Amino acid sequence: MRIAVTGSIATDHLLSFPGRFTEQFVADRLDRVSLSFLADSLEVRRGGVAANIALGLARLGLDPVLVGAAGADFAEYAAWLRANGVATDAVLVSESLHTARFVCTTDLDHNQIATFYAGAMAEASRIGLADLAERPDLVLVGPNDPTAMLRHTDECRQQGIPFAADPSQQLARLTTGQVRRLVDGARLLFTNEYEAALLLERAGWTEDEVLERTGAWLVTRGADGVDIARAGRERLHVDAVPTDRAVDPTGVGDAFRAGFLAGAARGLAPEPAARLGCALATVVLETVGTQEYVLTGADLLRRIEAAHGPAAARETGPGLGPDRTPSNFKQEAIA
């Protein structure tokens, strides 16, 4: 199965603040905030939502296509992605702009303050899905230049390609009409808990009205797991896979999406697919950087069994096990 992942491609600058942001704010001075946090570490890593998800899909045995825009400094990053099984032929390389930059500072409570520079991402709207060498079976429309997000969503409707909507950070700058265009008709809708509330506000829809227009709405809630809502069906909840080795939350949501989509592509029902997503999310949580994690099928199964029991682990397999890597996944159509 071929999944095209559209969205941001970026270089991440990840800093650690050995304190708590909330302790630095003065309650009656929030109208004039001027703060500087002295970080005690800096990691420069490959990132971007689309690249992170595509890499996760590749490590779980799929053949994803990355669709986005990057700068002339992308050559080394592209080689890394190709070496890890991600097709980069559909990446547009800008002649004048740098690859996007994500600068994020994380405190002791895993709260984050981040700035994103779009750079070459501003040219992503020049890419058309019709130009892909192979028609994808599913397109994930991730956070990107808003014009590109709308173009890719409209193209999916016009060409009859199932799509998943993941507006993420871009919800803050989208109009009501734009949010509705991105969500209406999506096979899957991904948000975190805060984004879910923001989406309802921006779209001017109730939750039921969103569910009438989507196949399933997945809301991630960090350590509280994920909720899966579908119109006319019982709401599902999947607990997170716990860890006592949490290092950096950057990219955890992207890892969940990759795991869920890989499970759905294998024909798993939403609940076991979400368990796989939660397991991969925890692997990333234990790693500095969004793509530097080491992945084995046996480890994923162990984590699922520890969190959800032996029956849940068996439901996730076959395709994972002591002598199998994730590349042995059988790829089936998303139900």
C-alpha positions in Angstrom: 0.0 0.0 0.0 1.3 3.5 -0.9 0.7 6.4 1.5 1.7 9.9 0.4 2.6 12.1 3.3 2.3 15.8 2.6 3.4 18.5 5.0 6.4 20.1 6.6 10.1 19.1 6.2 12.3 20.8 8.7 15.5 20.9 10.7 14.8 20.8 14.5 16.8 22.8 17.0 15.8 21.2 20.3 16.9 22.9 23.6 16.4 21.9 27.2 15.5 24.3 30.0 16.4 22.9 33.5 13.4 24.6 35.1 9.7 25.2 34.7 8.2 27.8 32.4 5.2 28.3 34.6 7.5 29.5 37.5 8.8 32.3 35.3 5.6 34.1 34.5 4.3 37.0 36.7 0.5 36.8 36.9 -0.1 40.6 36.6 2.5 41.1 33.9 1.3 38.8 31.2 0.5 41.7 28.9 4.2 42.5 28.6 6.1 39.2 28.5 9.9 39.5 28.0 11.6 36.3 29.0 14.9 34.6 28.1 15.5 31.0 29.1 19.1 29.7 29.5 19.1 26.2 28.0 21.6 23.7 29.1 21.6 21.5 25.9 21.1 21.8 22.2 20.4 19.1 19.7 20.1 19.7 16.0 18.1 17.0 14.4 16.1 16.1 11.2 12.4 16.8 11.6 9.2 18.2 10.1 5.8 16.5 10.6 5.6 14.9 7.1 9.2 13.7 7.2 8.7 12.2 10.7 5.5 10.4 9.8 7.0 9.1 6.5 10.1 7.8 8.2 7.9 6.0 10.8 5.8 4.4 8.1 9.0 3.2 6.3 10.3 1.7 9.5 7.0 -0.1 9.9 7.4 -1.7 6.5 5.4 0.6 4.1 6.7 2.5 1.1 5.7 6.1 1.8 6.1 9.0 -0.5 7.2 12.3 1.0 5.5 15.3 -0.5 6.7 18.7 0.5 9.2 21.5 -0.1 12.7 21.9 1.1 15.8 24.1 0.5 19.0 23.5 -1.3 20.4 22.3 2.0 18.2 19.2 1.8 20.6 16.9 0.0 22.0 15.2 3.0 18.6 14.9 4.7 17.1 13.4 1.5 19.9 10.8 1.3 19.1 9.8 4.9 15.4 9.5 4.2 16.0 7.4 1.1 18.3 5.1 3.0 15.5 4.6 5.4 12.9 3.7 2.8 11.2 7.0 2.1 10.7 8.1 -1.5 11.7 11.7 -1.9 11.2 12.2 -5.7 8.1 14.4 -4.9 10.0 16.8 -2.7 10.3 20.2 -4.4 13.7 21.8 -3.7 13.6 25.6 -3.6 16.2 27.6 -5.4 16.3 30.5 -2.9 14.9 29.4 0.5 16.3 27.3 3.3 14.6 24.2 4.6 12.1 25.1 7.4 13.4 25.4 10.9 11.7 24.3 14.1 13.2 25.8 17.3 11.8 24.3 20.5 12.7 24.6 24.1 11.4 22.0 26.6 11.2 22.4 30.3 11.3 19.8 33.2 7.5 19.3 32.9 7.8 18.7 29.1 6.0 22.0 28.4 7.3 23.4 25.2 7.8 26.9 23.7 8.5 26.7 20.0 9.0 28.9 16.9 8.7 27.6 13.3 10.2 29.3 10.3 8.5 28.2 7.1 11.3 28.8 4.7 11.0 26.7 1.6 7.7 25.3 2.9 6.1 28.4 1.4 6.6 26.9 -2.1 4.8 23.6 -1.3 1.7 24.7 -3.1 3.5 24.3 -6.4 3.4 20.5 -5.9 0.5 18.7 -7.5 -0.6 15.1 -6.5 -1.2 14.4 -10.2 2.6 14.7 -10.7 3.3 11.8 -8.4 4.9 8.8 -10.3 2.3 6.4 -8.7 -1.2 7.1 -7.5 -1.3 6.8 -3.7 -3.9 4.7 -1.9 -4.1 7.3 0.9 -2.9 10.9 1.3 -2.2 12.4 4.7 -2.6 16.1 4.5 -0.3 17.4 7.3 0.6 20.9 8.5 2.1 22.7 5.7 1.8 26.0 3.8 -2.0 26.6 4.0 -2.4 26.9 0.3 -0.7 23.6 -0.2 -2.9 21.9 2.4 -6.0 23.1 0.6 -4.7 22.2 -2.8 -3.8 18.6 -1.8 -7.2 18.2 0.0 -9.1 19.4 -3.1 -7.0 17.2 -5.4 -7.9 14.1 -3.3 -11.6 14.9 -3.7 -11.2 15.5 -7.4 -9.2 12.4 -8.0 -11.2 10.1 -5.6 -8.2 9.5 -3.3 -9.0 8.8 0.4 -7.3 11.3 2.6 -6.5 11.9 6.3 -6.6 15.4 7.7 -3.9 16.5 10.2 -4.1 20.3 10.3 -2.2 20.4 13.6 -0.3 23.7 14.3 -1.8 25.4 11.3 -5.3 25.5 12.9 -4.3 28.7 14.6 -4.0 30.6 11.2 -6.8 29.0 9.2 -10.2 30.6 8.6 -13.5 28.8 9.2 -13.9 28.1 5.5 -10.4 26.7 5.3 -10.8 24.4 8.3 -14.1 23.0 6.9 -12.4 22.3 3.5 -9.6 20.4 5.1 -11.9 18.3 7.3 -15.0 17.6 5.2 -14.8 14.1 3.7 -11.6 13.0 5.5 -11.3 9.3 6.1 -9.3 10.0 9.2 -8.9 13.2 11.3 -6.0 13.6 13.7 -5.7 16.2 16.4 -4.4 16.5 20.0 -6.7 17.5 22.8 -6.0 21.3 22.5 -6.3 21.2 18.7 -9.7 19.4 19.0 -11.1 22.3 20.9 -9.6 24.8 18.5 -10.9 22.9 15.5 -14.4 23.1 16.8 -14.1 26.8 17.5 -12.6 27.6 14.1 -14.9 25.3 12.1 -18.0 26.5 13.9 -19.2 22.9 14.1 -20.2 20.6 17.0 -18.4 17.4 17.6 -21.3 15.5 16.0 -21.2 17.7 12.9 -17.4 16.9 12.5 -18.1 13.2 12.9 -20.8 13.3 10.3 -18.2 14.6 7.8 -15.3 12.2 8.7 -14.7 8.5 9.0 -13.0 8.6 12.4 -11.6 11.4 14.7 -8.5 10.5 16.7 -7.7 12.8 19.6 -4.4 12.2 21.3 -4.1 13.1 25.0 -0.5 12.6 25.8 0.0 10.3 28.8 -3.8 9.8 28.9 -3.8 7.9 25.6 -6.0 8.5 22.6 -9.8 8.7 22.0 -11.4 7.4 18.7 -14.8 8.8 17.8 -17.0 7.7 14.9 -20.5 8.8 14.0 -23.1 6.5 15.5 -20.6 4.2 17.1 -19.3 3.7 20.6 -16.3 5.9 21.5 -13.1 4.0 21.9 -10.3 4.8 24.3 -6.8 3.4 24.1 -4.3 3.9 27.0 -0.9 5.2 26.3 2.1 2.9 26.6 3.8 4.0 29.8 7.5 4.6 30.3 9.8 5.9 33.1 12.4 7.0 30.6 10.6 10.0 29.0 13.3 12.2 27.4 11.7 14.5 24.8 8.1 14.8 23.6 9.0 16.3 20.2 7.6 14.1 17.4 5.6 11.8 19.6 2.3 12.8 17.9 3.9 12.1 14.5 5.0 8.7 15.7 1.5 7.9 16.8 0.1 8.8 13.4 2.7 6.6 11.7 2.0 3.7 13.9 -1.8 4.0 13.5 -1.6 4.4 9.7 0.7 1.4 9.4 -1.6 -0.7 11.5 -4.7 0.4 9.5 -2.8 -0.3 6.3 -2.4 -3.9 7.5 -6.1 -4.2 8.0 -6.1 -3.7 11.8 -9.2 -2.3 13.4 -8.9 1.2 14.9 -8.2 0.0 18.5 -5.3 -2.3 17.8 -3.9 0.2 15.2 -4.0 2.8 18.0 -2.2 0.5 20.3 0.6 0.2 17.7 0.6 4.0 17.4 0.9 4.4 21.1 3.8 2.0 21.3 5.8 3.8 18.6 5.0 7.1 20.3 6.6 5.9 23.5 9.7 4.7 21.6 10.1 8.3 20.3 9.4 9.8 23.7 12.4 7.9 25.0 14.7 9.4 22.3 16.2 12.8 21.7 15.2 13.7 18.2 12.2 12.6 16.1 13.9 10.1 13.8 16.9 8.7 15.8 15.0 5.9 17.5 15.8 2.2 17.1 12.9 0.0 16.3 12.3 -3.7 16.5 9.1 -5.7 16.2 9.9 -7.7 19.4 10.2 -4.5 21.4 6.9 -3.1 20.0 5.1 -6.3 20.9 6.6 -6.3 24.4 5.5 -2.8 25.0 1.9 -3.5 23.8 1.7 -6.7 25.9 3.0 -4.9 29.0 0.5 -2.0 28.6 -2.6 -3.9 27.2 -2.1 -7.6 27.9 -1.2 -10.7 25.8 -4.4 -10.8 23.9 -3.8 -7.2 22.6 -0.3 -8.1 21.6 -1.5 -11.2 19.6 -4.1 -9.0 17.9 -1.4 -6.7 16.7 0.5 -9.6 15.1 1.4 -11.4 13.0 4.2 -9.3 11.4 5.8 -8.5 14.7 7.7 -10.9 16.8 11.1 -12.0 18.2 12.4 -13.0 14.7 10.6 -10.4 12.7 11.4 -6.7 12.1 8.6 -4.3 11.2 9.5 -4.6 7.5 7.6 -7.9 7.5 4.2 -6.2 7.8 1.6 -7.4 5.4 0.2 -4.3 3.6 -3.6 -4.2 3.1 -6.1 -1.6 2.2 -7.3 0.8 4.9 -10.8 -0.3 5.9 
